[in-house]
Amino acid sequence: METPLLSPSSPAETAAKPQKTRIWFGYLPLRSEVLPLKDGKPDWAKILTNVLAGLLIGLREALGGIVSSSLLFTSGNNPELSLMFPFGIGLMWFTTAIGTLWYALFGRLQYGYTIAQDVTGILQATLLSSAAENLAEAPEKVPATAFAIISVSACITGIVQVIVGKLGMGQYMLLFPTPVASGFLGSIGIVILRSSLQTSSGVSFCAFYPTDMHEFLSPASLCQVGLQFSTVAFIRLGPKLLAHCFPGIDTPSKFKFAGLICQLTPLLLFHLIALLLGLNLEDLASAGWTYRQKGAVGMSSLWSMYNRSDANFNVVLSEIPRMGPLVMMALLCTMTGVLGIKDSFMEGPEGDPAPLEPIDFDRELATVGTSSILLGLVG
């Protein structure tokens, strides 16, 4: 019986495989990870599939950016912050796009992507509300100060993530007690529900109760709250209903596509009904169904709408000590996000040179942290 010239784990075979080059803040991408190949040539069928999947995910995250902007700028019930809502949508889209591109290039899990976290958004909203209260006598400084707080918090969060990763302390973040994390997330969920009720009804809330129960129970308010819960129910139950009506929707990819359709359908129906009733956007805004438009918010306006010189940096500095929970939760979200991806995908996708390689949590923190610093500096 002849012995193979090279065993499967021989150094020669290992050397023949492409290896990911480690750099200070992650890894350099490989051509096989960026471009699906078949016999050394581009696999156009898989490229088209990836492009379509990216478009669907982008559409879904565009809706998520609107939700995140609402949580960040309208949950505090401050007029100056609420007017930043259209700007916030563009800000969320920009940060999501840059964060996703950065991680796709330098991260280890290319099949994961970076999005804004509602948990950290709520914590940032608390900081912005506190700053707005401190600037009650100078409301014109609230928008620029809020923007500065967002940038500073992104930089501080990124610096801490990089330091924790470079010190090799990433694995210790997993020792954070699960009940404590669950309780914290539960309390954040209550805040999100309260914020959604306040936004949909147009009535201010104190703690978890409306300040004006009579106004909250008015027909206009209940109609908007009813639409909110109907939308949630449709998004949650719609895919199962479609799968029941169309048995062909039995694969995970088709089920997710059905979920996207259910997310977009309420929005399309709302504007279709408004169009049939002859209502324009100004009518809807006057009735409290939509936000008022504040001019065009293009990409360039992210850097020109608010001037850093208009910010009150004494207020910004006073909010830094309160950023501890935000930084801790950002660290925890990064770690649990990596664990969630690895639990769902036990091995890397096709094109991954080492699909079973153990994940380096410290390097993941450095990659995500560097992108946060970059976004904070350019923001």
Salt bridges, closest charged atoms under 4 A:
GLU33 OE1 - LYS20 NZ 2.71
GLU282 OE2 - ARG292 NH1 2.52
GLU319 OE1 - ARG322 NH1 3.29
GLU350 OE1 - LYS46 NZ 2.58
ASP352 OD1 - ARG108 NH2 3.01
GLU357 OE2 - ARG22 NH2 3.30
GLU357 OE1 - ARG108 NH2 2.97
ASP360 OD2 - ARG22 NH1 3.56
ASP360 OD2 - ARG363 NE 3.85
